[in-house]
Amino acid sequence: MARVSMRTFRVPQNALRAFSLIAMGALAACSSTGGSAFNDLLPVDPAQASAENIASLTAVISRSPNDPEAYNVRGSAYGRAGRYKEALADFDRAIQLDPNSYQAYANRALIHRYMGNMQQAVADYTRAIQLNPSYDVAYIGRGEVFRLSGRTAEAFQDFERAIALDTTDPRAYLRRGLLYQANGQHQYAIEDFAKAISYAPGEPYGYNARGLSYLALGDDENAFTDFNTAIRLNDNLAESWANQALVYEHRGDKERAARSYARALQLDPNYGPAKEGLARTRTS
């Protein structure tokens, strides 16, 4: 099977929703969202989201009120803290002070995405690319907006472009892999997930995604290994436990499957796949 081209790649929009836990015979339809995979904000230590750090960044701005980078850094801290309106204001100011700051445009685009302003996000990522056509972060960010909006051919193009730039950012491979996975091209998806894992071996998301493609191909052993690795790396993700339960269920071990589904629900009581799985496997 040939790898799909950018022009012919098509995935139905509903195939990109969060993977649904369905009857085992239709397991190949499952796909992982990767929605939280690898933080999109520029590398910022979690401590930067603290009130103390933001106060110190504000003091820096008070001393240098015309420094665009100071606003860019504080905006990233606000973004990490979930204070999106304040982050947006800082990125607006950074761009006003330096209209050629492609990083500020990409940062503002991410905030627009988080706020649901998808058109503005695309416009800002596009401007960042115009300013710096080699900026892989902007291609990856815009590709994710396209992916989440169901514009899968355009998303695929952007991830391809970032990869052609020799990016070492795992998100490009993870998200291209999700498109392959949703399109039923699991071997190519597995290759991309493996590449993402090689760049971020300590993150669980690539393992969860790869495990689902293994499972879709009937490879329970490798799927089980990947899901257990995801749990070992972070045992607080509901999807990892629900994925592990899938393997138990496929093997006919309803008791263990029910325990894993129950653990997923403890972590996220609203996680639909775990609710459905527990209903299927719970014994009276």
N, C-alpha and C positions, 0 to 999 in steps of 0.2 A: 504494500500500500504506500503510495507516494505521499510525502508530506504536503499538506495543503498549501496553496499559494495565497498571497495576501488578497488577490482579486477574487478568488473563488471561495474563500472562507465564509461560511454562513452558519450561525447558530441561532435557533429559535430563542426569542427573548425569555420565554418561561423556563428554558433550560438553565438559565443563570441564576435562578432563585436559590435560596439556601437549600442544600440537599435534603430531600424528604425521605424518611425512612419508610420504604414501601415493601410489598411482598418480595420475598427473596428471589422469586423467579424473574423479577424486573429490576434486579439490583443494578444492572448496567446503567439505568437512568439516573442513579444517584450521582451527585456531584458536590464538591465542597465549595463553599463560597469564598474562603480566603479573605473574607471581608476585614478581619482584624489582623491579618497576617502581616507582620513586620510594620512597625509604626511608620507612617508616611511623613511625619515631621522630620525636619533635619535633625541629625544626631544631637540630642539634648539630654543631659543627665536629668533623671527624674527630680533631683533636688532643685532644678531650675524652676519647677512649678510651685515651689514654696513661696509663701508670703514674704519671707525674709529675703529670698533671692530677688523677687520682683521689686521689693522696696530698694534693694541695692542697685538694680538696673535703672530704676526711676531716678535714683541719685546721680547715676552716670549721665542720664539724659539731661538732668538739671544743669550739670556742668558743661555738657556739650549738646545743646539743643538742636544743632544743625548737622549732627552726625547720623546719616541714614542707617549705618550698621547698628548703632545703638538701638534704634527703633526696631530693626529687623530681629535683633537678639531678644529684646523684650517681647516682641510680638510672638516669637516662637515659644517663649516661656508662658505667655498668656494662653497660647494654643494648647500647650501640653497640660495646662491647668483647666482646660475646658471653658475659658473665658473668651469666647469667640468674638464678641462685639469689640472688646478691647484689643484683641489681636488684630482684627480687621483695621481698626483705627491706626494702630502702629504701622502696619504694612502700607496703609494709604499714605501715611506721613513719610515713610521710607522712600516710597516711589515718587512722592512729590519732591523730595530732596534730591533723589537720584533716579531719574526716569529710565536709566539704562541698567538698573539693578535687576537682572534676570532672576536672582535668588528671591528677591522680595515679591516679584510677580508670581513665582512658583509657590511661595509660602502663602500669599494671599489667595491663590487658586485653591489651595488645600482647605483653607478656612471656608471659602465659599462652598466647597464640596460638603464639608461637615454641616454647613447651615442649609444645605439643600439647594443652593444656587448653582445649578449645574451649568447653565449657559455662561454665567460669569466665570466659573471655574475653567471652562474650556477656553474662553477668551484670554484669561490671564496665562494659562499654560502656553497657549499659542504665541502670546507676546513674548514670553520667556524664551521660547524656541526661536522666534525671530531674532531676538537679541543675542542668543547663543545657540546656534544649531547643533552643537555638540553636547548640550546639557541633558544627560540621560535622565536625570530626575524629572524633568518636565515631560519627556515622552512617557515615562512610566506613570506619572500622575495623570496626564491627560488620557492615557490609555485606560486607566482604572475608571475615570469618569465615563468614558465611552462604554466600558464593560458594564458598569452599573446601570447605564442608561439603555442597555440593549443594543448599542451600536457596535456589534461585535467585530465586524470587518475592520472598522477604523481602530478599534482597540488592538486587534491583532497587528495591524500595521505599526502602531506606536510601540508595542512591545518588541516587535521585530527590529525597529529602528534603534531602540535602546540596546538591544543585544548586538546589533551590527556595530555599535560604538564600543564594543568590548566592555560593557558595563559589568561591574562586580556586584551590583545591587541584586539581591536575591528576589526582590519583588517582580522584576521583569520576567524571570523564568517561572516563578510560582504562578503568576497571573496568565502568562501564555499557556502554561500547563493546564490551568483551569478551563481555558477556552478549548484546548484539545480534549480535555476530559468531558466537557459538556457536549462536545461534538462526537463522542464515542471513540476518539482516537487515543486509546489508553496507553499504547506503547510510547507514543510521542509525549503524552502527558507524564508518564513515569520518567522519561529522560529529563524533562524540564524540572520535575520535582526533585530529582536527584541532584541536578545542578544547583537548585535553590538551597537544598540541604547542605551541599558542599560549601556554600558561602555563609550559611547560618545554621551550623549543626546544633546549636543550642536552642533553636526555636521549634516548637511542636507542630506548627502549621503545615510545613512541608511533608512531615511524616503522616499526618492525618490525611492530607490530600492524596499522597502516593498510595497510602493504604487502601483508599477507596477505589483507586484504579486497579490495584492488585486484586481486590475483592471482585470487581466487575469482570476481571479476566479469570476468575475462579481460583486464584492463588491465595488460599486462606492463610498459609503459613507466613508468607511475606507480609500480608496484610496485618496479621496478628502481631508480628514483630514490630511493624511500624506503629500500630496503635498503642502497643505497650511502651514503646519508646516515647511517644508523645505524652503518655501519662507519667512516665518517669521524669520527663523534663518539666512538666507542669501538671500536677494532679488536680488542678482546680478548673479545668476546662470541661464543660458538660459534653461537648462534641466528642472528645477523646473517649470518654466512658461509654457513650452511646455507640461509637464506632466499634469499640471492643465488644460490646454486647451483640453487635451485628454478627461477629464471627462466632460467638458462642451460640447464637440463635441458628446460624447456618449449620452448625455442627449438631444441632438438636439438643444442646445443653440449656434447656429453658431456665433451670434454677440459677445458673451462673449469669445467664443473660439478664434475668430479672434483677439480680443484684447490681449489675453494672448499670442497667437502665435506672434503677432506683438511686444509685449514686449520682448519675447525671442530673436527676430531678432534684436531688438535695442541693446541687450547685446552681441549678437554674430551674425553678419550679415551672417556668413557662416554656421550657424547651419541648416543642411539639414532637420531634422524633422520639425522644425518650418517653413521653407520655404514651404515644402509640405503641412503642416497643414493649413497654411494661404491661400495657393492656393485653398484648398478644401472648406474653410469656409468663405472666403471673399465674401461679397455680392456686386453686381454692384451698 
